[in-house]
Amino acid sequence: MIQIINPTRLTRQLFFKDLINYLDQQDDVILRQIKAQFPDQPVDKLMEEYIKAGFILRENKRYTLNLPFLESADRVELDQEVFVREDSAVYQELKAKVFQTELRNTTNAAILIEETDFERHAQTLSNYFYKVKHQYPLTEEQEKLYAILGDVNPEYALKYMTSFLLKFLKKEEVQQKRRDIFVDSLEVLGYIRKNDEGKYELAVDLDKERLMFIKQ
């Protein structure tokens, strides 16, 4: 099975995913075979788009894959589009890589430092904002966050989240009497936790000089 990570408008189409996996298992495929395999799709129109983009080759009325498969995970950058086979060694290398992200805002100087895998499965705020923005599927854990935040404006959310976190510069414990979706989200994300007295404690590292909240 071919995985497409960080797909574009074109490569995220369900037909494209089905087509490339079909072509990957077949030889000497002609257009009539593709139409028979996908009778409900506007094959002619979509095939021209894929050929124009360079993902499919057409030679002597035969169609083959021309995908830029990832050959090495050494220089891959977070969020770049990647084509990779699930059973390949390079896919295992890719899944093992760890990337660091930063979230800043215009309200204050606080910085949220988080670590993530390439596919952004990790439960981080950066991953949540990224997936919601691009309408990528959320993990089960990220769905819990969506139930609280929804499609919130990142700048708006960061304003309130960081303002709450900055209270820990002067206090070891912070009390929150009223229910607050941004405080709830920080708890779900693992930035804070409730103690036995019902007050919140910081659950991540804090660099007070640089105002960095470091979630590892």
URWO-V251361 format. One record per residue. RES is the residue in three letters. PSI is psi as a letter, one per 20 degrees, with the letter a starting at -180 (999 if undefined). D_FIRST is the distance of its C-alpha to the first C-alpha in Angstrom with 2 decimals. Layout:
{{RES/PSI/D_FIRST} {RES/PSI/D_FIRST}}
This chain:
{{MET/p/0.00} {ILE/p/3.79} {GLN/p/6.44} {ILE/o/9.85} {ILE/p/12.69} {ASN/l/16.16} {PRO/q/15.45} {THR/a/18.58} {ARG/h/20.22} {LEU/g/18.55} {THR/i/14.93} {ARG/i/15.01} {GLN/p/15.82} {LEU/h/13.86} {PHE/h/14.38} {PHE/g/13.01} {LYS/g/9.59} {ASP/h/9.79} {LEU/g/11.36} {ILE/h/9.22} {ASN/h/6.28} {TYR/g/9.47} {LEU/h/11.07} {ASP/h/8.51} {GLN/i/9.43} {GLN/q/13.04} {ASP/q/16.14} {ASP/l/19.24} {VAL/p/18.16} {ILE/r/21.19} {LEU/h/21.77} {ARG/h/23.18} {GLN/g/20.02} {ILE/g/18.05} {LYS/h/20.97} {ALA/h/21.03} {GLN/h/17.38} {PHE/m/18.02} {PRO/h/21.78} {ASP/j/22.21} {GLN/q/20.98} {PRO/m/23.33} {VAL/g/21.28} {ASP/g/24.05} {LYS/g/24.56} {LEU/h/20.99} {MET/h/20.14} {GLU/h/23.23} {GLU/g/22.13} {TYR/h/18.79} {ILE/g/20.79} {LYS/h/23.48} {ALA/i/21.16} {GLY/j/19.97} {PHE/h/16.24} {ILE/p/16.83} {LEU/p/19.43} {ARG/o/21.91} {GLU/p/24.10} {ASN/l/26.41} {LYS/j/24.87} {ARG/q/21.49} {TYR/p/18.36} {THR/r/15.80} {LEU/q/13.47} {ASN/l/15.50} {LEU/q/13.41} {PRO/m/15.13} {PHE/q/12.53} {LEU/p/14.03} {GLU/h/16.00} {SER/q/18.05} {ALA/j/18.33} {ASP/g/22.11} {ARG/j/23.07} {VAL/q/20.46} {GLU/q/22.33} {LEU/p/21.78} {ASP/j/20.55} {GLN/q/19.47} {GLU/p/16.47} {VAL/p/13.60} {PHE/p/10.49} {VAL/q/8.61} {ARG/p/5.80} {GLU/h/5.74} {ASP/j/7.61} {SER/q/9.93} {ALA/h/13.51} {VAL/h/13.84} {TYR/h/11.51} {GLN/h/13.90} {GLU/g/16.76} {LEU/g/15.81} {LYS/h/15.73} {ALA/i/19.08} {LYS/q/20.81} {VAL/p/23.52} {PHE/q/24.97} {GLN/p/28.31} {THR/q/29.15} {GLU/p/32.61} {LEU/p/33.95} {ARG/r/37.43} {ASN/r/39.66} {THR/i/42.84} {THR/h/44.97} {ASN/a/45.32} {ALA/j/44.28} {ALA/q/41.98} {ILE/p/38.58} {LEU/o/35.64} {ILE/p/33.65} {GLU/q/30.29} {GLU/q/27.43} {THR/q/23.75} {ASP/r/20.30} {PHE/h/18.26} {GLU/j/16.27} {ARG/l/19.74} {HIS/h/19.29} {ALA/q/22.77} {GLN/n/25.63} {THR/q/27.57} {LEU/h/29.58} {SER/g/28.08} {ASN/h/24.54} {TYR/g/26.00} {PHE/g/27.80} {TYR/g/24.86} {LYS/h/22.48} {VAL/g/25.31} {LYS/g/26.32} {HIS/j/22.96} {GLN/l/22.26} {TYR/q/19.01} {PRO/p/18.19} {LEU/q/20.49} {THR/r/20.07} {GLU/g/22.47} {GLU/h/24.95} {GLN/h/24.81} {GLU/h/25.52} {LYS/h/28.73} {LEU/h/29.74} {TYR/h/29.07} {ALA/h/31.39} {ILE/g/34.08} {LEU/h/33.62} {GLY/b/31.81} {ASP/m/31.30} {VAL/q/34.09} {ASN/p/35.27} {PRO/g/34.26} {GLU/g/37.68} {TYR/g/39.48} {ALA/g/37.56} {LEU/h/38.02} {LYS/g/41.72} {TYR/h/42.30} {MET/g/39.90} {THR/h/41.30} {SER/h/44.85} {PHE/g/44.46} {LEU/h/42.97} {LEU/i/45.83} {LYS/h/48.28} {PHE/i/47.25} {LEU/h/48.97} {LYS/i/52.24} {LYS/q/51.38} {GLU/h/49.69} {GLU/q/49.30} {VAL/p/48.86} {GLN/p/49.79} {GLN/o/48.14} {LYS/g/50.23} {ARG/q/48.55} {ARG/p/44.98} {ASP/p/42.93} {ILE/h/39.29} {PHE/h/38.90} {VAL/g/40.39} {ASP/h/38.23} {SER/g/35.14} {LEU/h/36.35} {GLU/g/36.69} {VAL/h/33.19} {LEU/i/31.86} {GLY/j/33.99} {TYR/h/36.49} {ILE/r/39.39} {ARG/q/40.37} {LYS/p/43.35} {ASN/a/46.01} {ASP/h/48.37} {GLU/j/50.70} {GLY/j/48.13} {LYS/r/48.08} {TYR/q/45.10} {GLU/q/44.52} {LEU/p/42.27} {ALA/j/39.21} {VAL/r/37.97} {ASP/q/39.72} {LEU/p/42.19} {ASP/n/43.53} {LYS/h/46.74} {GLU/g/47.81} {ARG/j/44.69} {LEU/l/43.93} {MET/p/40.42} {PHE/o/38.69} {ILE/o/36.10} {LYS/o/33.35} {GLN/999/31.48}}
